[in-house]
């Protein structure tokens, strides 16, 4: 399931532009407000920025408007908003039963998946990238209508061992070739990419030790030129791709050192999305901080993706980090709060959880929405009750004159069921913005 860049950019339009221009958009919060003040307006903001109204006109198989009084059931099948998670464990869990449960719970909740493209793992032998594994995950996602993102095309957290034999110039050439190859190879399937990851402090000591050749190459070329060339290469390989600049820094350093510099010769941004990591292993941000981060980066006038979100469900004692009943209850409360804030901000278009299961989660933390045995935690149930419950539209109505219906619901995709003269009819439509002009929907 791929996302078209033109439709994506068209869809974010006015609200993000208003934020960038400093104009009020959907009741913006004042800087420095309390958690309670931010949370108190989430429902109203969600109604304004995630829902809309539309005039629909239903026609039958003959193309003629349905008569008045025909019963309709309109059911949402997918959100426009991207609710995601990395999908690193698909098919790689400990048992067959675990794999089946992982697939079931993932597909029942989420419509967006992040696939791994870490160079040091993806191409362990030079010239032999592991495309087969990626193709397997792509097929699984496509069969379930799950949109995909590749992560990341360029990151010097580590590097392939064979790269050590290269000069800095050769390493950088190979890096750009890899970017172009991946974006081209999966064009049409993976159309969202974290192009450069964590560029703000590319030269921090722990990174330089793991990836000495790439770190040296970036320093020699210059961080600005490195990032700009990476985005230019990805864009040339897939002009329709949605390109993300992703970082763990949420303070002005990321904005000043990377985002503001990622522009072409004409001063036009080379990125489509600003990616914000929100790992909270060390403590929960709070609603006010989350809102302030959204406001800070929304000023650039581009959509925001929260690309890596973690809230743990248990304390860390010595070297052991385990989930607990009390921790799971608190995780559920905080997950609900955090998602409510992000879903209510008009600039945010996606939230990606990290990781889906506690089984071999990053840092061995109880970070999952499901436990090691794949049973759902309260956080999963709470999120499901929002994504597929409170924020999900199901309507039963009847046609008015000329087959017209006034519809209100969350933006996304819908199915329609109707009965006409003892015959069952069905159809589909997408709903991404409010409209007064009637949209014709033919049922068959």
URVEN-V48916 format. One record per helix or strand. SS is the DSSP state (@ for helix, = for strand). FROM is the first residue (numbers start at 1). LEN is the number of residues. Records with the same first field share a line. If there is no record, write none. Layout:
SS=FROM-LEN  FROM-LEN
//
This chain:
@=5-16  35-5  42-9  96-14  119-4  131-13  161-5  168-18  205-6  212-10  223-15  252-6  259-3  287-12  325-19  362-3  378-13  401-3
==51-9  65-1  71-9  82-5  112-5  147-8  192-6  242-6  263-1  269-1  273-7  303-8  316-2  320-2  348-6  357-1  370-1  376-1  394-5  404-7  412-9  423-9  435-8
//
